[in-house]
C-alpha cells in the first residue's frame, strides 16, 4: 500500500466529536478496551485503521455520548 491508500481524509468521527465538544481524551477515558490518544487522532484524520481499532473507537464514542452508533456513522470506509 502506498501513502494515498492509507490517508482517507477527515472522517465523520471528527465532526461528530466537534459537535458534542468531545476531545480525544474523552474517548480514551470512556474506553474499557485500552484505546490510546494516538489511535483516536489517526481515526479522526482518516488514517486507515484496522477493524479492531475502529470497533474500539465506536465503543468508546458510544460510551462517552450515551448514544449507540455504528462504524458506518463514524468512518466513511470499512
N, CA, C and O of each residue as an XYZ file, in Angstrom:
312
protein
N       0.834     -1.190      0.000
C       0.000      0.000      0.000
C       0.872      1.244      0.000
O       1.879      1.311      0.704
N       0.477      2.216     -0.789
C       1.196      3.481     -0.743
C       0.482      4.444      0.201
O      -0.585      4.127      0.727
N       1.071      5.618      0.415
C       0.503      6.567      1.376
C      -0.888      7.046      0.988
O      -1.697      7.339      1.869
N      -1.190      7.135     -0.306
C      -2.513      7.581     -0.742
C      -3.599      6.601     -0.327
O      -4.733      7.012     -0.080
N      -3.281      5.329     -0.245
C      -4.261      4.335      0.161
C      -4.466      4.318      1.671
O      -5.476      3.810      2.157
N      -3.514      4.872      2.410
C      -3.612      4.895      3.866
C      -4.290      6.153      4.393
O      -4.910      6.122      5.456
N      -4.180      7.258      3.662
C      -4.765      8.524      4.079
C      -6.108      8.718      3.389
O      -6.173      8.836      2.165
N      -7.177      8.751      4.174
C      -8.520      8.799      3.605
C      -9.259     10.105      3.893
O     -10.453     10.204      3.611
N      -8.591     11.091      4.437
C      -9.221     12.376      4.709
C      -9.972     12.383      6.027
O     -10.203     11.335      6.631
N     -10.344     13.561      6.460
C     -11.046     13.727      7.730
C     -12.326     12.888      7.723
O     -13.082     12.888      6.752
N     -12.545     12.189      8.804
C     -13.661     11.258      8.911
C     -14.861     11.896      9.623
O     -14.701     12.894     10.327
N     -16.057     11.331      9.446
C     -17.244     11.837     10.148
C     -17.067     11.846     11.666
O     -17.690     12.655     12.354
N     -16.232     10.965     12.191
C     -15.939     10.930     13.622
C     -15.504     12.309     14.112
O     -15.934     12.755     15.176
N     -14.661     12.978     13.347
C     -14.145     14.294     13.736
C     -15.279     15.298     13.910
O     -15.332     16.003     14.918
N     -16.178     15.369     12.948
C     -17.294     16.326     13.025
C     -18.229     15.998     14.182
O     -18.702     16.898     14.876
N     -18.495     14.715     14.390
C     -19.387     14.321     15.487
C     -18.776     14.656     16.847
O     -19.480     15.078     17.765
N     -17.472     14.467     16.968
C     -16.812     14.827     18.228
C     -16.835     16.328     18.440
O     -17.064     16.789     19.558
N     -16.601     17.102     17.384
C     -16.638     18.566     17.482
C     -18.030     19.046     17.893
O     -18.159     19.918     18.752
N     -19.072     18.475     17.280
C     -20.459     18.860     17.606
C     -20.770     18.660     19.075
O     -21.484     19.457     19.684
N     -20.234     17.597     19.639
C     -20.519     17.253     21.039
C     -19.496     17.822     22.009
O     -19.616     17.630     23.219
N     -18.500     18.514     21.496
C     -17.480     19.112     22.354
C     -16.553     18.087     22.980
O     -16.012     18.314     24.062
N     -16.367     16.960     22.306
C     -15.510     15.904     22.833
C     -14.069     16.073     22.354
O     -13.824     16.460     21.212
N     -13.143     15.783     23.224
C     -11.727     15.765     22.893
C     -11.278     14.306     22.803
O     -11.996     13.401     23.227
N     -10.101     14.091     22.255
C      -9.566     12.730     22.153
C      -9.524     12.055     23.514
O      -9.823     10.867     23.635
N      -9.154     12.812     24.534
C      -9.049     12.242     25.872
C     -10.394     11.719     26.384
O     -10.429     10.745     27.136
N     -11.482     12.345     25.991
C     -12.803     11.889     26.428
C     -13.076     10.461     25.941
O     -13.641      9.652     26.677
N     -12.683     10.157     24.725
C     -12.866      8.803     24.210
C     -11.916      7.820     24.883
O     -12.299      6.692     25.193
N     -10.678      8.249     25.107
C      -9.710      7.383     25.788
C     -10.201      7.056     27.193
O     -10.117      5.908     27.630
N     -10.712      8.060     27.901
C     -11.207      7.855     29.262
C     -12.447      6.964     29.282
O     -12.647      6.206     30.232
N     -13.278      7.048     28.250
C     -14.511      6.261     28.198
C     -14.258      4.822     27.756
O     -15.104      3.951     27.963
N     -13.115      4.573     27.158
C     -12.816      3.243     26.623
C     -12.488      2.256     27.732
O     -11.771      2.573     28.681
N     -13.025      1.063     27.590
C     -12.718     -0.033     28.513
C     -11.789     -1.038     27.837
O     -11.505     -2.104     28.384
N     -11.315     -0.678     26.621
C     -10.550     -1.617     25.803
C      -9.121     -1.166     25.529
O      -8.469     -1.734     24.653
N      -8.620     -0.186     26.231
C      -7.245      0.231     26.045
C      -7.000      1.091     24.817
O      -5.973      0.938     24.155
N      -7.908      1.978     24.504
C      -7.764      2.894     23.386
C      -6.735      3.969     23.729
O      -6.667      4.416     24.874
N      -5.936      4.389     22.750
C      -4.925      5.415     23.001
C      -5.287      6.715     22.280
O      -6.089      6.728     21.347
N      -4.676      7.799     22.738
C      -4.884      9.100     22.114
C      -4.447      9.064     20.651
O      -5.097      9.657     19.790
N      -3.372      8.386     20.381
C      -2.837      8.301     19.021
C      -3.816      7.582     18.095
O      -3.976      7.982     16.942
N      -4.466      6.538     18.575
C      -5.439      5.806     17.757
C      -6.640      6.689     17.439
O      -7.134      6.682     16.312
N      -7.108      7.442     18.415
C      -8.245      8.339     18.184
C      -7.863      9.412     17.169
O      -8.636      9.714     16.260
N      -6.668      9.989     17.323
C      -6.226     11.036     16.395
C      -6.121     10.494     14.974
O      -6.538     11.157     14.024
N      -5.570      9.303     14.825
C      -5.474      8.694     13.497
C      -6.862      8.454     12.913
O      -7.079      8.643     11.716
N      -7.798      8.037     13.760
C      -9.165      7.816     13.300
C      -9.841      9.090     12.835
O     -10.570      9.082     11.843
N      -9.606     10.179     13.539
C     -10.214     11.460     13.172
C      -9.644     12.004     11.871
O     -10.378     12.561     11.055
N      -8.355     11.849     11.676
C      -7.689     12.409     10.495
C      -7.819     11.542      9.263
O      -7.513     11.992      8.158
N      -8.266     10.310      9.426
C      -8.503      9.471      8.267
C      -7.391      8.509      7.924
O      -7.331      8.005      6.802
N      -6.521      8.251      8.858
C      -5.514      7.220      8.630
C      -6.241      5.878      8.677
O      -7.040      5.642      9.582
N      -5.977      5.008      7.725
C      -6.676      3.723      7.679
C      -6.374      2.925      8.951
O      -5.215      2.682      9.289
N      -7.434      2.527      9.642
C      -7.313      1.753     10.878
C      -7.835      0.344     10.652
O      -8.650      0.102      9.762
N      -7.354     -0.575     11.469
C      -7.875     -1.931     11.401
C      -9.313     -1.936     11.907
O      -9.746     -1.016     12.602
N     -10.022     -2.955     11.557
C     -11.409     -3.092     12.003
C     -11.484     -3.130     13.534
O     -12.411     -2.585     14.133
N     -10.506     -3.775     14.152
C     -10.472     -3.888     15.614
C     -10.366     -2.506     16.272
O     -11.085     -2.225     17.231
N      -9.487     -1.653     15.774
C      -9.328     -0.311     16.332
C     -10.567      0.533     16.047
O     -10.987      1.319     16.897
N     -11.154      0.380     14.866
C     -12.404      1.088     14.570
C     -13.478      0.705     15.584
O     -14.200      1.568     16.083
N     -13.582     -0.575     15.885
C     -14.578     -1.034     16.852
C     -14.319     -0.453     18.241
O     -15.260     -0.099     18.951
N     -13.053     -0.354     18.628
C     -12.720      0.258     19.917
C     -13.197      1.707     19.960
O     -13.750      2.157     20.963
N     -12.978      2.430     18.865
C     -13.384      3.834     18.800
C     -14.906      3.953     18.841
O     -15.441      4.824     19.527
N     -15.595      3.095     18.118
C     -17.061      3.105     18.125
C     -17.580      2.856     19.536
O     -18.471      3.566     20.003
N     -17.038      1.869     20.208
C     -17.479      1.550     21.572
C     -17.194      2.704     22.532
O     -18.033      3.028     23.371
N     -16.027      3.322     22.419
C     -15.685      4.448     23.279
C     -16.585      5.649     22.998
O     -17.029      6.321     23.929
N     -16.856      5.924     21.720
C     -17.736      7.035     21.354
C     -19.135      6.800     21.919
O     -19.758      7.720     22.450
N     -19.620      5.580     21.805
C     -20.943      5.248     22.342
C     -20.973      5.424     23.854
O     -21.947      5.947     24.396
N     -19.926      4.997     24.535
C     -19.858      5.152     25.992
C     -19.788      6.623     26.392
O     -20.434      7.036     27.355
N     -19.020      7.403     25.667
C     -18.841      8.818     26.003
C     -20.098      9.638     25.753
O     -20.371     10.596     26.477
N     -20.866      9.267     24.729
C     -22.051     10.060     24.377
C     -23.345      9.475     24.906
O     -24.345     10.184     25.020
N     -23.339      8.191     25.231
C     -24.562      7.534     25.676
C     -25.485      7.179     24.529
O     -26.615      6.746     24.755
N     -25.020      7.356     23.296
C     -25.823      7.050     22.115
C     -25.160      5.916     21.335
O     -23.952      5.925     21.098
N     -25.968      4.954     20.950
C     -25.437      3.849     20.156
C     -25.104      4.345     18.754
O     -25.853      5.132     18.174
N     -23.986      3.888     18.215
C     -23.619      4.251     16.847
C     -22.952      3.064     16.174
O     -22.571      2.090     16.824
N     -22.821      3.166     14.869
C     -22.223      2.089     14.086
C     -20.932      2.606     13.445
O     -20.731      3.816     13.340
N     -20.069      1.703     13.023
C     -18.842      2.140     12.342
C     -19.128      2.967     11.089
O     -18.358      3.869     10.757
N     -20.214      2.673     10.396
C     -20.552      3.422      9.188
C     -20.894      4.881      9.477
O     -20.781      5.728      8.590
N     -21.310      5.185     10.704
C     -21.612      6.551     11.074
C     -20.344      7.348     11.396
O     -20.335      8.573     11.269
N     -19.277      6.661     11.809
C     -18.057      7.334     12.224
C     -16.957      7.330     11.171
O     -16.089      8.202     11.165
N     -17.000      6.346     10.282
C     -15.948      6.208      9.276
C     -16.577      6.064      7.895
O     -17.614      5.417      7.749
N     -15.953      6.666      6.878
C     -16.503      6.554      5.531
C     -15.792      5.453      4.727
O     -15.853      5.445      3.498
N     -15.135      4.549      5.408
C     -14.543      3.359      4.804
C     -14.705      2.216      5.804
O     -14.952      2.452      6.987
N     -14.568      1.006      5.337
C     -14.661     -0.134      6.271
C     -13.957     -1.298      5.721
O     -13.920     -2.353      6.353
